[in-house]
Amino acid sequence: MPIVADRVKLPACPTFVASPYMDRTTADFFENPLHHARVPDPAAERPPFVKILADSRQKLLLLQALARSGRLEPLSSVPREREDWGAGLFAVAKDGARDRLVLDARPANELENFPGRWVHTLASAACLGCLNLRPDEVLIMCGTDLQDCFYQFKATPERLVRNHLACKLTLSEAAFVFGRPADSFQAPGGFVWCGLSSLAMGDSSACEFAQCSHLGVLAQARVVHAGELLVQAAAPPRGLLSVGLVIDDLIVLQRCLASQLPFFAENPGRSEASTRLRRALAGYDSARLRYSDKKTFEDKTQASFWGVDCCGVSGLIRANPARYWPLVLITVRVLQLGLATRSLLESLLGSWVSVFMLRRRMLSLVELCFAAVRGGTAQSILRLSPELKAELASFVCLGHLAVVDLRAQPLTTVIASDASSSWQAAVSAEVAQPVVEEFQRHSLQRGAWTKLLAPPSAWLKEHNLLQPEAELPGDFEFVANPVAECLARVPQYKTRWRRQYTRRMHINVAELGAYLHEEARKICLVDFEPQVRAPSMLKPAWWISLEKGEVQGSEAFEQDDLLLLGGSRRATRSEVSRPRFVQHAVCYNDASGNSSAVRRGRWTWPYGAPWVLTFDSQRSAAEDLSSVDLRARLEALLLSGAFAAVGGLPSASSFSRAIRPPVCSRSHPLGLWDLSPFVRAKVLADNFLAEWFLHIRNLCDKLQVVYWVGQPDTSLWWLLPGWEDEAWAHSAATFRVDMCQFGCRWRKRTRVATNCSLGGARLLCKTPVRHLRLAGHSSSSRLPWTSLADTVPAGFADALAVGLCAAAQWTSVRPLDPAACAKLGCLCRVGEAKNPGPRRRATNRTGDLESRPLQSGASLFLGSSAWSAFLRWVSPSLSVDPVSLFVVCPLLAAMALRAYGNELFQAGGSKHTFRYTLVGAQRAIISLKGSLGPAWELLSRWEAVEPVIHRTPVPEPLLLAMVTLAWLRGYKRWCGCALLAFYGMARVGEVLACQRRHLLLPEDLFLFCPAVFLRLDSSKTSLRGRPKVQHIRVDDVRAMALIQTAFADLEPNERLYPFSPSAFRTRWDRSLQTLGLQGLVAVTPGGLRGGGAVAAYHRGCPISDIQWKLRLKHMATLEHYLQEVAALSALEGATEDARTTLRTVLQLFPFQA
């Protein structure tokens, strides 16, 4: 909305310096944004259009207010390449007296791509549902809120330039804004740039900076410690204290005994929650952050925050009543109106989604609303369909059920359900309550399975052939928590029930059906699919500890990143996380035994590998293969026959040809001579690693064990002594492959030395495409492309797994299928066209578009006839051809037409003729359109002198009486057409032109819809921006019964009324004559449409519904019509005898239906 300077309230000058409370990476990006942004290319890129949404006066007043509050500073210069990438400003309403200022920073945001890290520490109301109150516990709450959080940040010089506004101030304007002489500004071009010197809404990284620095203030004030932070989509804190932070809202929750409440009430500040709150307030004062005294509360058992209302005594969490009930009221008002703008519907939808987030399953209520707000402009008006109204009504009826009960205790019975293509079943086991509570902490807060599997994938799932990662949408990968895995394998499960179904069912629907069957029993469920079998795993130590009552879990709640903000810079983990990959060796056992596999070896499990042993030095120093003891143990196991397959992708970067300066060469693959001691040590370590892998390969050859060793195809590894056979490009002992064949953007040709069936196979790229060059850093992850390219594609892993498992006789041998390894969707097949099938043939077209006018033939005839009459009238007054003269001088044509209109008025002509004269003139001479204002103004005067006289609407009692008489005479099809035109609000000519195939009766819809529909293939408004094919609907029960009786037995191509329109009018007049009304009332069949509209208006039908039934484009047309005819009565001139007859006949109508 436009900015009004007086409505934007700005606090005191910004005083908060955020950098000391941030980690190094975030602080560097905050202080030096230009160093982390890309430089735009003026020739190829154009910034989004932004501006300060205010008139010139309000703009200067706003800038002056910003400058006086210390949030706007003049700039000496702006880099030339960023001059066009400034920010705009606009406002959004905050309340009745204030607006919120928003920085439209889309141009600068497009140039930055800072990966958000601290926004993942945000809490939410949904996190509260993970807490659990025992019967003797209550929840006390403390909290506060920072005032105008973004406005308190002091911007650095570079950020000031980054936030420069898209406006140039003249020297006089700058003097007015900043309150200093004009000659004090450095304005080489005669104008002054200015920049926002604080954070603002609209900056894509503002939330990241605010959350990070706020956490830093709390960490340094000892308000929050590792393991106490309440984070969305993570296990809640295990202790009694939880701290949640959402940008500027701080909430501290403490579980305590109910008996302690009187003590805390008498001694304020004695609870741990209030102690932490007071530390936070002291930390804010030290950091010069202003907080709200009104929103600060301490040791409350009921409070409203984060959009919810929480009662610590009852344990109930529900939507904030101060927001919920106004939302209900607005929704009900929208339902009554039946209309809503798209932006209003979006606001209602977002508000209801926030309510339903407390009970995520209630989001299933929302379906049509999402489709309604998709596309279109924000201010476009939507007419709510009955189905959409019903959906909004369900929000109102069920919204109060979105409540979370923190006192709901977990049961000690754990139940798991599953389904196959023909069976459903459930099993259960008894588990100690502390174990169940631990599992509840790690339960899913957001489901990953959001869509049904496609039919091919569902078939693979039913036959246990679908890869687990293919069950999830996109590239999402779900990894089960070790707690869930233990819960699936440790307890002794027993069968609860099973049932077989004969009707084929989608596998996901069957699984959901089994889940809901158990939920109907009001039993707690879990989200995993165990097999019904005896325990396959011994109880881990943490399980036994929990059963004994010792509060510890399978892992500590890792939040060590807070140390980076708390003043300690101990490198507990890398500030920029790097992906981990298998680097050294993978060993497989060919006998059954306990599984020690980790996630990186699971790609062999679907092909029969019993278990997998992997080593990764980044995971643990004990797994470093440079250890002599570890190598000796592995060699001993290999010699004893413990492994059936051995292989790996060793990391030996010194053999890379991309290293600059090089450390190895083709003639000296073991290393150059002139190396520094540090580089020499790295080269020697890689040489020893390669020598050991060569030794392992030779042992595998001797023992006939399957092996594989992978390295880049151009690596100098293959030039080392002992690898001569694999160094040849066409060697049968290598598998060479390009990673682009598995969906990667880069080629990265890789060579794998192996003695399995993959030896000699080639999967190389032969298409002339441009691959991604592995140089520089990725703008999204800020990691080197070479590091990102270390990722092993799933297709490549599958190809290796099939070859190795087949050689180990764990699966059948099959030829390499490149299509199976490629990254394709479930419904895509190699070689198949994107749109399979024959090409759509073009229809045979005859003639041209000039011969196909948009107007009807009658309209064209009337227009051309009126135009010809005008030309005959004006020709005697001109000495030249009038058409050529009017083309040269359109204004002369307008005056001539105006004179012709006066002539028609005086001679007793009709407005109808003059209107068609003007329309015919515009069709004959296209250049006249827009120039005939004087002539159209004369027509408006004529209409004011002789107003339009509408057809008298047929009263509903009169129609029913006429229908009764006609029905008794056997005119059933006449009655059906009259009822269709009246209750469907259709033009009677449209109804008379229809056939039986255009009519849909309830029995045609298998009684699915209690209404009658009539399709109109052509209508008067079909060529006026309205739909070409339209329809009418009849809902009146009595009329529907008569219509069904009249037309049910007709053939599809038989006309509804077999006679001419004049025959319909003859029966109309005969009915009026029988009622004694002929000559007393001026009603014609043309008044049926208006009579239906007036009858609906009298019944209280909404105006929008009447407009829809009349198929009118503009509401103003309907308003004029109803205002003029709604109060008219066609029966005023009827005699008393005619009225008595009318009442008598009306008593017969109900019996006809």
N, C-alpha and C positions, 0 to 999 in steps of 0.2 A: 504494500500500500504506500501511497505517497507520504513523504516525511513532513510532519509538522514540528518545527523545532521546539515549541513549548511543551510538547508531549513527551519528548525524550529527556528523561531525568538522568543526569550524570553525577556520579559521586565525586569524592575528593580526588586529588591527583594520585596517579598510580605510584605505589611505593614498594611493591614486592619484586625483589630480584630473585628470579627462579633458578638460575644456573647452579648455585651451591647445593640445591636439593635434588638435582638430576644426576643420572649416570652420565658417563663421559660421552657416549654416542648421542643421547638425546640432547644433552647440553650443547654439544657442538652443532647439531642441526638447528637448535633454537637460536644460538648466537650467530651462526653463519649460514643462513638459508640460501644465499646466492651461491655459495660454494657447492651446495648439494643439489642445486637445481640445474636442469639442462638449459642450454642456450637456445632460444627459439630461432628458427630459420625464417627471416622475413619474407623470403621468396616463396616458401612452400607452406607456411603456417599463418593462419589468421586467428587472433584471439576471439573468444566469445564476446558478444556485444554486452557491455555493462554501462551503467550510468548512475549518477546520483539522482534518485527518483524524487525530485522536488523542483518547485519553480525557483527562479533565480534568487528571490528574496529569502525563501525558507532555506535554500542551500547555504547562503552566506551566514544566516543566523545560526544554522546548525554547525558550520565550520567554526564560527566564532565561539560557540559554546564548547566545542571540543578543544579548541586552543586554550580557552580559559581554564578548563579542567586538566590541562596538561596532557591531553591525548592526541594532539595534532601539532606537528612541527613542520616548519618549512625545510625543504631539501635544497642543497646547493646544486645538485645535479642528479640525474637518473641515467643509468646506462642506456645508450641509444637503442640497443636491441630489446630493452624492456619498456620503452616509453609507451608502446601501444598495449602493454599487458597490465595496466592499472586496474584498480578495484572500484566497484560502485558501492552505493549505499541504498538501502531501502528499510522500511519499517514494517513490523508486524504488531498487531494489537496485543497488549499485555493485560490491561484491564480498562475500566471506563475512563481513567484519567491519564494513563501512561501507555507509551508504545515502546517496543523493544527494537533497538537499532541492530541491523544485520549488515555485515560486510559481504558484498557480492564479490568474493575473491576467486571466482572460477578461472580467470586467466592465470593467476599465479599458481593455483592448485594444479592446473594441467602441466605445469613445468616441474612439479615435485612428485616424488613417489617414495615417501619415507615409510618404511614398514612399521605399522603400529605394534608396539610391544606392551606398553603399560595399560592400554585400553582393555587388554584381556584380564586385568585385575578388577574390572568393574563388577560391582555386586548388582543385584536386582531383587525385586520382590519374590521372584520364583525361587531364589536361594533359600528363603525362609522356610519353605516346605520341607527341606532336608533336616531341619532341627527336630528334636524329639524331647518332649517334656514328660518326665515320669510323674506318677500320681502325687508325690510329695514335693514336687518342684513347681516354681513359678518363674516367669521371665520378666526381668526388669530391664528397662531401656533408657539409654542416655543418647543425646544427639545434639547436633548444632548444624549450622549452615553458613557458608561464606557469602557475604554480600557482594553481588556483582562481581563474581569470581574473575571473569576474563578481564574486566576493566582494571583490576588491581595489578596486572603484570606490567612491568616496565620493559619496553622493547629495546633491543640493541640497535646500533646504527644500521647494520645490514637488514634487519627485520623491518626497520623503518622504511628503507628503500623498497623492500619486498611488498610492503603494505601501501605503496603510494597510490593516491586516488586518481581516478580517470578524469581529472579536470585540471585546467591550467588557470591560475589566478593572475589577473593583471596586477600591476603594482598597487593601484588604488584599492582593489579588492583585498590584496594581501595585507595592506595597511589596516583595513577595517577588520579583517579576521584576527590578525595577531596583535593589533593594538600598538604598532610601532611605526616609525617613519618609513615611507616607501623607499628612500635611498639606502636603508639598512639591509635590503635584501640583495642577494647575489642572483641577478636575473639576466644572464647573458642574452637570452632571446627575447627579453621584454616580458616574460611571464614567470610565475613562481610555481614550482611543484610542491606538494605537501603530502605527508605520509602519516598514517595512524601509528601512534607510539604505544600501543597496548595490544593485547590479544582481543579477538572479537569473534562472535558467532559468524560462521561462514568460512573461516580458515580450516582447511581439512585436517590440520594437525593440532588445532586448539585443544581438543579433548585429550589428546595424547600428552601435551605439555601440562595441562591442568592436573590430570590424574597423576602423572609422574611426580610433579613438584609437590602436590598435596600429600602424596604418600611419603615423599622425602621429609616433609615437615613433621609428619606423624612419627616416622621412624626415628628421626633424630630427637624427638621429644619423648621417646620411649612409650608411645601410645599403642603401637602395634608391634608384635614380635612375629618371627617366622612361625607359621603354624596356626595363627589366629585370624588370618584374613579370610573373609567370606567372599568367595569368588564364584562367578556364574559358571555352570557346567563343570564343576569340580567338587570333590568330596568336601563336606563342611568340616570346620575345625572339630577336633576330637575333645577338646577341653571344655570348660564351663564358660569361657569367654569367646565371643566372636565379634570381630570388627569389620564393618562393611563401609565401603566408600564408593560414592557415585559422583564423580567430578567435584562437586562442592558440598554434598550432603554426607556428613559423618554420622554413623549410627554405631553404638556400642551395646551389645546384647550380653546379658549375664544370666545364666541359670543358677538359681539359688533355692534353698529350702523355703517353703511357705512360712515356716516358723521364724525365719529371719526378717520378714517384711517389717514387723513393728520396730525392730532394732534399727533398721536402715531409715525408717521414717523419723525416729527420734534423734538419730545421729547422722545428719546429711554428710555425704562425702566419705563414709566409711566403707561403702561397697567398692569392689574393684572396678566396676564399670564407671562409677562417678570419679574414682581416682584417675582413670585413663582420660575421662572427659576433661578434667581440670588440667591434666598435663597438656592435652590438645589446645585448650584455650591459652595456656602459657606459651606454648609453641607458636600459636598464631601471633601473639603479642610480640614475641621475639623476632618473628619473620616479617612483622608489620603487615599482617593480613587482618582485614576487618571481618568480623562475624556478626551474625544477627542475634541480638539478645532476645527478640521475640520468639525466634525459632529454636532457642536453646532450652533443653529440658533435661532433667536429671532424676534417675531412680523412679521412672514412671512405669506403672503396670499396664497402661494403655496409651498408645501414641499412634499418630498418623505420620507416615513417611513413605517415600518411594511410591506414592500412589495407592497405598493400602492402609488399612486400619488394623492394628495388632493389639490383641488383648492378652497380656501375659498371664492372667489368672485362668480364664477359660481356655486359652490356647487357640483361639479362633483368629484366622487372618482372612479378611475380606476386603473388597474394594472400598476405598475411602467414601463414606456416605456423602460427604460434602460434594463429591464429584459424581458419584454413581446416580443419585436420584435426579439431579438436573439432566444427566444423560438420558435417563429413562423418560423424563418429561419431554425433552426435545425429540426423542425417537417417536413417542406417541403423537406429538404434534405433526411430525413429518408423515406418519401413517394416516392421520386424519386428512391432511392436505392432499396426499397422493402424488406430490411433486417434490423434487429436490434437485438442487444443482449438483454437479459432479463433485465440486470441492466440499460441499456440505456432506455428501454421502461418504466421501473419503475421510472426513473428520470423524463422523459417527463410526465408521468402520474401524479406524485406528483406535478410538476410545474403547469400543467393545472388545477388540483384540487384547488390549491391555487388561481388561477385566478378566477375560477368559484365560490369560496366561497363568493365573493361579491354578486352574484346572485345565491343563493343555488339551485334554480330550474334548472339551467343549468347543475347541476351534473347529471341530467337524460340523458345527452348526453353520459356519460361514461358507457359502458356496456361490450363490447368485450375486452377492454384493461384490465379490472380486471381479466377476465378469462385467458388472454394471459400470464400475469405475475405470475399466480398462479402455484407454483411448479417449479421444475427444478433448475439448477445452474445459478449463476449470469452471467456467461460468455457464456451460451448456446445461439446459434444464432437462431432467430425466423424468418421465412419467413412470411411476412405480407399478409394475405388473402385480397381479394378485399373488403370484408365487413369491415375488420379492417382498411384498408386504408381509406375507406369512413368515418369511425368514426373519425380518426385522422384529415381528411380533414375538417370535420364539426367543430372541435376545432378551426382550423385556420380561417374558414369562420365566425364563430359566437363568437370567443373570444373577439373581440372588443366591443361586446354588453354587456359585464359584467361591467356595470357602475351603480353606485348609485347616485341618484340626491337628495341632501339634501334639495333642494328647493321645492320638491314635497309636496304640502300642502294637509293635510287630508281633505276629504269632510265631510260635516255635515250629510250625509246620510249613515246610517249603514245598511248593508244588510246581512242577514243570509240565507243560503240554506241548504236543507236537502233532504233526499230521503228515500223511503221505498221499499218494494219488488215490488211495482207496480206504484208508483207515485214519481214525483220530484216537488219541490216547492221552492219558495223563498219569503221572507218577508223583509220589510224595515221599517225604522223609522227615523225621524228627531231628531238629537241630537245636542246640543250646541257644537261648535268647541272646547272649552277648555276641555270638557268631552271626546271628541274623541281623542284629543291629549294625555290626560292622559291614555286612553285605549291603544293608540299606544305605549306608553312607556312600557306597560306591555304585549304587544303582544308576541307571540311565536317567538323566534329567530331560533329555531330548532324544526322541527316536530317530534312528537313521533310516529305517525302512519306511519311506513315505509314498512309494508308488508300487503298483502291482507289476510283477515281472511281465515282460513281453511274452507272447505265446511260445516262441522258440526257447527262451530262457526258462519259462515255466516247465516245459517238457524236460529240459536238461536237469532242472531241479528235482523233478519227480523221479528221475532215474539216477540221481546222485552223480551227475556229470558236470554240474555247474560249479565253476570256481567260486569260492566264497566272496572274492572281491567283485565278481560280476553281479552279485545280488544287490549291490548298493548303487544308487544313482551317481553319475559323474565319476570323478576320480576319488571319491570318498573311500577311505579304508578304515574298517572298524577292527580294533584290537581289543580282545576281551581282557578285562582286568584279572590279574592273578587270583584275586579273591573270588571272582565269579567262576573261574576255572576250577578252583578248589571246591567250591560249593557244588559244582556239577559232578565231581569225581570222588569226593571223600565220603559223603553220606551213603547209607544203605537205602536205596530207593525201592519202593514197592508199587505195584500197579494199582491205581485207583479205579480206572475204568478204561474201556476201549470200545469203539463201535465202528462198524463198517458202513459205508454208504455206497449205493449203487450208481447214483447219478454223478456223472463226471463233474468235478469241481476244480476251479483254479487252486493251485497249491497254496498260494498266499491266503485266499479266502478260507480254505480248509484250516490252515494254521490259526487264523483269526477266530474261526468258529470254535475251535477247541479251546482257545484262550477265553472267549466270552462264556463258554459253557461252564468253565471253572469259576469265572468271575461272578456268575449268577449265584454261586454258592457262598459269595461274600468271603472268599479266601484270598489271601495275599498271593500274588503271582510274581514270577521272575522272568527275565528276558533271555533265556538261553534254551538250547535244545539238547539235553543229555539223552543218552541211550539208557534204556531200562536194563541195568546190570548191577553186579556187585561193585563195591568200591574198587577203583582202579588206581588209587593213590593214597598213600599214608597221610595221616594228619600232619600238617606242617607245625613247626614250633609255635607260631603265633596263634594257631587254632587252639592248641592245647592250653596256651596261656590265657586266652579269652575264656575258655571253659572253666578255668580255675578262678576267674574273676579279676585277672590282672589286665589292666587297661593298656593294651598295646595292639597294634595291627600288623599287617603284612609289610608296611613301610611307613616311614615318617612323612608327614605332610611337608613336602619340599617347597619352601618359599624363600630360599636363600638369596634370591635376587633383591630382597629388601635390604640386604647388607650393602648393596651398591648405592642405596639412597640414604642409609643411616649414618653416613660419615665414614664408613669403613670401605676401603677399596680392595679388600682381599679378593683375589681372583678365584672365587669358588667355582665359577663356570664362565665360559666365554661370553662376553657381552653380545656377541653376534653368533648365534648358534649355527653350527655347521652340520650338514647331514653326515650320518655314519653309514659306512658300507662295509661289506665283508672284504677284508684286505688280504688275508694270508691263506688259510687252509680250511677246507671243509671235509670232514671225514664221516663215512657212513658205515653202520654195522649191519651185517647180513643175518643176524640172529635176533630173536625177540628179546626184549629187555626193557628196563625202565627208560622212559624218554628223558633225555636231557637236551632236547632241541630247543632252540630259541627262534625268534621270529624270522631271522634271515635265512634259515634253512627250510622253511615251511614250503617252499615252492616244489620240493621233491615229494612231499607227503601224498598228494593226489595220485602219484604214479607208483605207489607201493613201498616207498622207503619206510622201514620200521621206525628208525629214529635218526637224528642228525646231531652231530657234534661240531660246533663252530667256534672259531677263534677270532677275536677282534681286539686289537691292542687299545683302541679308544674306549672300549667298554671296561677293561680292567688291565692293569699292568701285569697281572699273572697270566694273561693270554698273549703276551708278546712272544712271537716265534723266534726272536733273537736270543731267547734264553736257551743255553746249552742243555740244561736239565730237561726242559720241556721238549726240545727236539729229540733227546735220547728216549724219553718215555713214549713219544709218538712212533719213533722208529721201532721200538720194542713191540708196541701193539700191532704195528703193521706186519712185522715179521711173524707174530703169533697168529696172524689170520683174523684179527679183530675187525678189520675194515674191508668192505667189498668195493669201495670207490673212494678215491682221494682227489682233491682238486682245490683250486683257489684262483683268486685274482690278486696276486701280490702287488703291493704298492712299492714301486721302484722308480722314483721320479728321475733319478740321475741318468737313466737310459733314454730319456725323452729327447727328441731332436728339437723340441721347442724351447729348451732352456737357453737363455742368453745371459752371460756368455756360456758357450758349451763346456761341459765337463767331460764328455766322452766324444769319440768320433768313430767313423767307420773303420779306420785303420787302428784305432786304440779304443775298442769298446769297453775295456776294463778301466778306463780313465786316462786323462791326460797327465803329463808330468808336472806342469807348472800350476798346481792347485794350492789354495790356501789350506792350512791344517784343518779348519772346520769343514771345508768342502771335501777334502780328502777323506775325512772320517765318514762322511755321508756316503761317498762313493764306495768305500771299502765295505760299509754295512750292506749296501745294496748288492755288491758282488758276492758277499757271503750268503745273502738270502737267495740269490740266483743259483749259487753253487749247491745250496741245500735242496732247493726245489729240483735241480737236476738229479741229485742223489735220490730223492724220493721218486722221481719218474723212473729212474733205472731200477729201483727196488720193485716198483709196480710192474714193470715189464718182466722182471725176473719171476715175480710171484703171480703173474697173470691177474693183477688187480687193475680195475678200471681207473684211469686217471684223466685229469684235464687241468691245463694251466693256461691262463689267458693273459694277454698283454696287447697293447696297441700294435697295429699291423706294422707301423714304421719304427717301433721301438728297437733300440740297439741290443736289447735282450736277446733277440734271435741271432745276433752275430757272435754271441759268446761261444767259446768252445763247448762242444757237446750237443749243441742245438742245430747242427748242420742240416739234418733232414728237415727240420721244421722251417729253416730259413728260406728254402726254395718256395716261390710263390705258388707253384702247382703241386706242392707236396700232398700226398694222400694221408699224411699223419696230422693234418691241420684242418680246422673248420674256420673259414674266413667269412666275415659277415659285416655289413654296414648297419649301424644302429638306426639309420633313418628308415630301414625296413620294418622297424618295430614301433613306429610312431614318433621318433625323436626328430627334433628340428635340425640336428647336426648329423653329419655322416659318421665320423669317428670309426673308421674301419678297424676291426678287432680280429686278432688271430688267436685261435685256441688250439693248443697242442693236445691231442686226445687219441686214445686207442679204441674209442667206442665207434658206433655206426655213423657218427657225424664226421669222422675222418674223410677228407676229400670233398665234403659238401661246401658249396659256395652260395651265399645269399647276398649278392652285391648289387648296389644301386646302378641301374642302367638308364634312368630317366634324366633328361637334361634340365634338372631343376637346380636352383641356387640354394645351397645349404647354409645353415647358420655357421659363421666362422667363430671358432672358439678362441676369441681374443677379447680382452677387456673384462668388464664386470657387467653383471645383469642389473638393470635399473630397478627391477622389482625386489629382488632379494639382496642386492648389493654384494653378491659373492662372485668370485671369478667364474667365467663360463666353463673353464676346465674343471673346476670342482663340481659344478652342477652336472657336467657330462659324465661324472663318475657313477651316476645313478644307473643301476642295472634295469633295463626295461623288462616288463613282465613277460613279453613274448620271447625275448632272448633267454630268460631263465627257464621258461617252459621248454624251449628247444633243447637246452642242455639237460634238463631234468628227464625228458623222454629218452634221450640217447643214453644217459648214464644208467637210469633205472632199467632200460631194456638190456643193456650190457650186463647188469647185475642180476638179470632174470627176475626183476620185480614187476615188470610189465612186458607186454608183447612188443616185438620189434615191428616198426612201421616206418615207411619212408618219410622224409622230411617234407612237411606241407607248409610252404611259405605263407599261404593264406591263413592257416591256423595260428601262425605266430604273429601275424600283422595285427595292428591295433584297429579293430573294426567294431562297429556297434552290433548289438544282438540281432538286428534285422537286416544287416548289410552282408552281401555276398560278393566275393571277389569276381570281377568281370561283369557284374550286373550293372545295368544303367541306373542312373539316379531315378529316372522316371521310366520304368520298364513298360513295354508294350508298344504297339504301333503309334506313329505320330497322329495327332489329331488332325483330321482333314479339314481344310477350309471349306466353309459352306459356299455354295454357288450363289453369287451375288449378281443381280440384274439391275440395270439402271444406275443412277448416281444419287448422291445424297440431296442434290438440289431438287430432285423430283419427289422427295419425301418430307413434306412440311410437318411441323410440330402441331399445327392447328388442324381442326376438323374441316371437312369439305364444306359444310354449311357456313362455318365461320369465314373461310376464305371467300366463298361466294358473296356473302353479305358485305365483306370489306371491299372487294373489288367492285361490286355494284355501286356502293356508296361513293367510292373514289371516282368512278366513271361519271356519276351524276354531278359531282363537284366540278370535274373538268369541263363538262358540258356547260355548267353555269358560269365558269370563270373565263372560258375561251373567248366569248364575244367582247370582253373588256380588255383583251390583250392583243397586241399585233404580232406576237411571236408565240412559239410553242410553249405552253405553260410549264410542261414537265422540265424542259431544259432550263427555263428561267428559275424554277424552284430549286433545281440542283445547284445553280450558281449562287442563289440568294435564298437560303432557308428562312430568313426572317420575313421576307416577302410572302412566302408560303404560309407562315403562321398568321400574318395579318389577313391574308385572303381567306384562310379557313375560319378565322374569327368572324369576318364579315359574312361568310356563308352560314355560320351558326346563327347569327342574328336574323338572317333572312329566313332560315328554317323556323325559328321561334315565332316570328311574326306571321309566317304563312301557315302555322298550325302543324308543323312537322314534329317529329318525336326525338327525344334525347337519344333513343336507340340508334336512329339513323345517323345523327351527328357523331356519336361515339364510334361507330364503325367507319365513318368517314376519316376520322383521325387515325384509327388503327390501320385503315387501308392506305393512307398517305405514308405512314411509317414503313409499311411493307413495300410500297412501290418505290420509294426513294429512301434508302437506308440512312442517308446523311441527315434526314429530317429529325431522326430520333434525338431528343435532347434539345431541339430548337423550337418545339411547338408549345412552349410554356404558355403564351398568351391564349392560344386556342383551348388548351386544357383548362385554363383558368375560367374561360367563358362557360365551359361545360359544368364546372363546379357551381357557377352562379345559377345556371339553369336547374341543376339539381336542388339548389337551395330554394328556388322559386317553386318548383314542382317536385317535392320530395318523393322518394321511392315508396310505392305502396306495396307492401309485402302481401303475399298470398295469405288469406286467413287460415290459421292453423285449425285443423280438424279436431274438435274436442273428443276426448277419449270416450265419453258416454255415447256420443253420436256415432262414432265408428263401431262400437260394440253393438249398438242397435241395428245399424245397417248390415253388419256381418250376420247377426241373428236372422234377419229377414232373408238375406241372400242364401244363407245355409238351408233355411226351410224350403226355399225355391229350388235347391239343388245346385246352386252356383258355388260349389265347394272350392274350385280352383281360383275363382274370383276372390273368395274370402281369404284364401291362403296368401294370395299376392297382396291384398290390402293389409293383412296383418304383418307380412314381411316388411312392407314399405313403412308402416307406422312404427312398429316396435324396433325395427332395424334402422330407422331414421334414414331410409334410402329414397332416392328419387324413384317415382313409380315407373318411369320409363326404363330405368336400370333393371328393375325386377321383372318387368314384362319381357325383356330381351333374353332372360336366362333360361337355361334348360335344366332338366332334372340332375344332370351330372354336376352342375354347379352347386347343388344343394347338399349339405351334410346334415343328416338327421342324427339324433342320439343313437339310433340303432345302427347307423352306418359306422359310428365310432365305438360299437360294442358297448354302448351305455357308459362309456368312460367319461364323457363330458356332458353334463346336463344343460345343453344349449344347442341351438340351431344356427348353422353358419351358411351363408350364401356368398359364393365367390363371384366377384364382378370383374370380368376380363377387360372391360373397357368402361371408363367413367368420364364424367365431365372434367374432372381435375387430373386425369392421368398424365396430361402433358403440361401441367403447371407446377412441377416440382414435387408432386405427390407420387406414391408408388403406382406403377402401371397396372398391376393387378391388386385389387383391393377386396375387402370383404365386409359383410355386416354380420352382426350377432344378435340373436333374439333370446332373451332370458326369461320372458314371461311364461309361466307354467301353462296358463290357459291357452295362450296363443300357440305355444309349442304343440299342445295336444291337437288343436285344429289343423295346424300346418302339417303335422305328421300324418293325420288322417287324409288330408287332401292330396298329398304328393307321394306318399310311400309307395304306391303301386305303379308309378310311372316308369317308362323305359328311360335309360340314361340320356338318349338324344331327343327326348320328347320335351317340348316347351312347357314351361310352367303354366302359361296362359296361352291357349291355342289360337285365340282370336286377336283381332287388331286392337290398338289402343282406343279407337272410337267405340268398339263394342264394350270395352271396359267402362268408358264414360257413359254409354247408354244404360248399362246396369246400375251405375252410380246414380244417375238421375231418376231411374225408376224406384230405387230404394228411398230416395228423398221424397218422391211423390207419395209413396205408400205411407211414410211417416207424417205427411201433411206439411212438409217443410220446403217444397219446391217454390222458389221465388221469394222465400222468407229468409233464407240463410245463403250467404255467398261463399260456399265451400266447394272446392274442386278436388280431384285426385292429387293435384299438385300440392295441396296442403297437408298431405299425410306425413311428409318428412318433418315439416315444422310442428305439426300436431304431436308427433312422437317426442320431439325435443322439449316442447312445453310441458307435456305430461311428465316427462322425467324430471324436469325442473320443479314442477309442483310436488313431486314425491320426495324432493330433497336430494336428488342425485348430484354429486359434485360436478361443478362446471367443467373441470378437466375431463371427466368421463363423458359428458355430453359432447365436448369438442372432439374427443376420440371417435365416438360413434358417428358423429356427423362428418368425420373425416375432413375437418377444417384445419388449415395450416396455421391460421392466426387466431389468437384468442379474441382480438378486437372485433372480428367479424361476428363471433357468437355473442359478444357483449351487446353490440348494437342491435342484433336481432331480438334477443331475449328482452331487452329493455323496451322494445317497441311493441312486441306482440304477446308477452307473457300475461299481461293483464287484460287482453282482449277476450271477449266472449262472443262466439259465433251464434249463440242461441238467444241473443237479446231480442231479436225480432220474431221469435217463435210465438205462436198463439198458445193460449192455455190448453186447447184441445190437442195441439201438437205435443206439448209438454207431457200431457197425460198419456198419450200414445207412446211417447218415448220411454216413460217410466215403466209402462206395462211390458214393452218389448224387452227392456233390460232385465226384467225378472226371468226371462227365458234363457239368457245367455249362459249362465253357469251350467245348465243342463246340456248344452250343446258340446261343452268341453269334456 
